[in-house]
């Protein structure tokens, strides 16, 4: 209450008496059925520019002649308030703001009183849509600087973001008022809106009053504070019923934080508040009518630490108790159905025809729904939770691993036209893996970036402009519960996701292990791998900073940006993410709890110690989780076996989630059923040109899908004779007796892809080429390079828990990963990383193949990368 000055008469002497009289008049004017009708207008505005809006509004506020008292559906609040919408007068308007198409929207309609008891006169109701889940609306909410631009309001300063949104919409509103023959002399204006829509509607009411319109008694829902004390005083004087205008009520409820926001600065509440103690649907009780901002008035009674954005959507007046979900989105926004039911067009029709069943259809797209997040969702919850919990194990969550694995897997789309939509549909705050981890990606904030890095070393020209790839996006916590263990999600953060290896240049980077000093006084003796360090400094750093800024994050944030960053990546992408975390921290970013999936640390032990134990030690006990799977997986081994690389100085990761399974295949989910026929295999010589002569690898052979068959030991003798002719064009012919033992150990139920060990020299000849150890192991992504290590049979369900979590020695629990041993499909002397793709909790149980058509098909990555579907479906 100390931050909210009295917007209306001070509590002493004559003015106190005037104030009491004004409140008495306001209590008389407040009419709950009218408030519920205005809430319908405000909720319906969340349809946006869809064809059913005029019909839905007209049928929700029908002419009274259409109502049949004994047999009609539940009476509309408009009917209870004795007014209706004139059919044919509904208009909508939308505008692109900050380059986000259709980010601002509103509707208006002429209304007509019914009978002598209506509290409304003939006029026009204007409803402004509140913030939906997009970057432009979010940015406008955060632009809290106070500006002096409101015409006729002497000395007033108002919220910059809402004022600029109002400026964009003002000419459209005036144009539609002229179209409806609504002039200051012949019709009254009513305004409504929810959240930021209510704030813009308040500015619109002031401006229309300035040009001569009369503002009738109106209802704004959950409006944030719009201006300073001068604005509050003059708005209160104009719209409290003491002049020719009606009362503009600010309706609040529960413990909603939005009406008290912005918390800081010179903002003040204004006007007359109608406060309901209950936040949800059901019995509304009696509203408290008081002057907004006064001590003990409405939302001012709630201590600030108890305020929550959960009540920002809920309202006892809104249809079905919420503004943020249109339960019958298709029926209303496309079909024009009312909030009550389909109104019978024929009076006295039989009761069975009066309430037809309306299928709700698909839910409202999250990109069009009301935003559930608001800037009043502060970071204090996360800071308190982290400060109170120093147990490393409390920071691990299966749901968080699932969410960030899905985001990392989508990076293998590269620069594809469907990536933005795929990220948003996979990771929204309502359904899917990210919602279970308590966050969602903000639509229109995904920034993909393909980077051309030393293209002269890349033999495959299709990768020239996409040698490296990453994307950024802004994510938001769904509610304060996820600020606590085991999620510790910040209110807002950017994600920075790096793609794993897909081309020969990536292979060269991975094997450039010579150590380069970082020359950092805080990180004494630290060195980093030359390959990834050079890539970061020469190709990635500037583009990463630029992309983060586009997504809404920078090292030294303004009111419109944040400095939080979560990094993630798979294989080489995880190594790049670790290095990026180091450099971003040095520049001032706040690196959040992050995920390195099947990736090693790209530096020596001093670098690993600084990165994992010192850099963020004063922030939280666990900086990153390194995720590993199976004893066969060498990439994230901690410590790395000396025999594998011949380098005993490699850094080890002290915080590791290690899934132990008997075979890699058990970590794979069941493969999707392919179409009945597959296109021919890709041209093998093109792929082989990228591989050193003596590299051995597992070549994937797509098969026709067949019905469920007996287990592999029974199936192998049958399949082997069939496989031999198929392999003949590309392999030195081998008899079925040789192939059968290879197939027998596989836990095959339904064959989709079979891996067979072959040699590059076998396919290409004996040309001399420098040997790159295990180069083929890095080629694990979708076409144009055929993934050489993926085995995807019909498998058991994915693992459901981590069996061992390694933490620093002083509080060690769990076990170290077991020593790496050759896999079933390898030959002596080869160490093929057959488990690097498998990852429990990743979509489909692995990271290396996007779901859809089988590997080898040109349509293999169509559903996500080209169309934008969810990877979690």
HELIX and SHEET records of a PDB file:
HELIX    1   1 UNK A   13  UNK A   29  1                                  17    
HELIX    2   2 UNK A   32  UNK A   44  1                                  13    
HELIX    3   3 UNK A   45  UNK A   47  5                                   3    
HELIX    4   4 UNK A   53  UNK A   60  1                                   8    
HELIX    5   5 UNK A   64  UNK A   66  5                                   3    
HELIX    6   6 UNK A   77  UNK A   80  1                                   4    
HELIX    7   7 UNK A  135  UNK A  142  1                                   8    
HELIX    8   8 UNK A  160  UNK A  179  1                                  20    
HELIX    9   9 UNK A  196  UNK A  210  1                                  15    
HELIX   10  10 UNK A  229  UNK A  238  1                                  10    
HELIX   11  11 UNK A  258  UNK A  260  5                                   3    
HELIX   12  12 UNK A  298  UNK A  301  5                                   4    
HELIX   13  13 UNK A  304  UNK A  306  5                                   3    
HELIX   14  14 UNK A  309  UNK A  312  5                                   4    
HELIX   15  15 UNK A  319  UNK A  321  5                                   3    
HELIX   16  16 UNK A  329  UNK A  329  1                                   1    
HELIX   17  17 UNK A  330  UNK A  334  3                                   5    
HELIX   18  18 UNK A  351  UNK A  354  1                                   4    
HELIX   19  19 UNK A  380  UNK A  388  1                                   9    
HELIX   20  20 UNK A  392  UNK A  395  5                                   4    
HELIX   21  21 UNK A  398  UNK A  410  1                                  13    
HELIX   22  22 UNK A  411  UNK A  413  5                                   3    
HELIX   23  23 UNK A  419  UNK A  426  1                                   8    
HELIX   24  24 UNK A  433  UNK A  436  1                                   4    
HELIX   25  25 UNK A  455  UNK A  457  5                                   3    
HELIX   26  26 UNK A  461  UNK A  463  5                                   3    
HELIX   27  27 UNK A  480  UNK A  483  5                                   4    
HELIX   28  28 UNK A  504  UNK A  511  1                                   8    
HELIX   29  29 UNK A  530  UNK A  535  1                                   6    
HELIX   30  30 UNK A  536  UNK A  540  3                                   5    
HELIX   31  31 UNK A  541  UNK A  551  1                                  11    
HELIX   32  32 UNK A  572  UNK A  587  1                                  16    
HELIX   33  33 UNK A  605  UNK A  609  1                                   5    
HELIX   34  34 UNK A  610  UNK A  614  3                                   5    
HELIX   35  35 UNK A  642  UNK A  645  1                                   4    
HELIX   36  36 UNK A  664  UNK A  667  5                                   4    
HELIX   37  37 UNK A  684  UNK A  688  1                                   5    
HELIX   38  38 UNK A  712  UNK A  727  1                                  16    
HELIX   39  39 UNK A  736  UNK A  744  1                                   9    
HELIX   40  40 UNK A  760  UNK A  764  1                                   5    
HELIX   41  41 UNK A  775  UNK A  778  5                                   4    
HELIX   42  42 UNK A  809  UNK A  811  5                                   3    
HELIX   43  43 UNK A  843  UNK A  845  5                                   3    
HELIX   44  44 UNK A  862  UNK A  866  3                                   5    
SHEET    1   A 3 UNK A  83  UNK A  85  0                                        
SHEET    2   A 3 UNK A 100  UNK A 113 -1                                        
SHEET    3   A 3 UNK A  91  UNK A  97 -1                                        
SHEET    1   B 8 UNK A  83  UNK A  85  0                                        
SHEET    2   B 8 UNK A 100  UNK A 113 -1                                        
SHEET    3   B 8 UNK A 123  UNK A 128 -1                                        
SHEET    4   B 8 UNK A 188  UNK A 194  1                                        
SHEET    5   B 8 UNK A 218  UNK A 221  1                                        
SHEET    6   B 8 UNK A 248  UNK A 253  1                                        
SHEET    7   B 8 UNK A 272  UNK A 276  1                                        
SHEET    8   B 8 UNK A 288  UNK A 291 -1                                        
SHEET    1   C 2 UNK A 146  UNK A 147  0                                        
SHEET    2   C 2 UNK A 158  UNK A 159 -1                                        
SHEET    1   D 3 UNK A 439  UNK A 441  0                                        
SHEET    2   D 3 UNK A 468  UNK A 477 -1                                        
SHEET    3   D 3 UNK A 447  UNK A 451 -1                                        
SHEET    1   E 5 UNK A 439  UNK A 441  0                                        
SHEET    2   E 5 UNK A 468  UNK A 477 -1                                        
SHEET    3   E 5 UNK A 492  UNK A 498 -1                                        
SHEET    4   E 5 UNK A 564  UNK A 570  1                                        
SHEET    5   E 5 UNK A 590  UNK A 591  1                                        
SHEET    1   F 8 UNK A 439  UNK A 441  0                                        
SHEET    2   F 8 UNK A 468  UNK A 477 -1                                        
SHEET    3   F 8 UNK A 492  UNK A 498 -1                                        
SHEET    4   F 8 UNK A 564  UNK A 570  1                                        
SHEET    5   F 8 UNK A 594  UNK A 597  1                                        
SHEET    6   F 8 UNK A 624  UNK A 629  1                                        
SHEET    7   F 8 UNK A 656  UNK A 659  1                                        
SHEET    8   F 8 UNK A 804  UNK A 806 -1                                        
SHEET    1   G 2 UNK A 515  UNK A 517  0                                        
SHEET    2   G 2 UNK A 527  UNK A 529 -1                                        
SHEET    1   H 2 UNK A 696  UNK A 702  0                                        
SHEET    2   H 2 UNK A 753  UNK A 759 -1                                        
END                                                                             
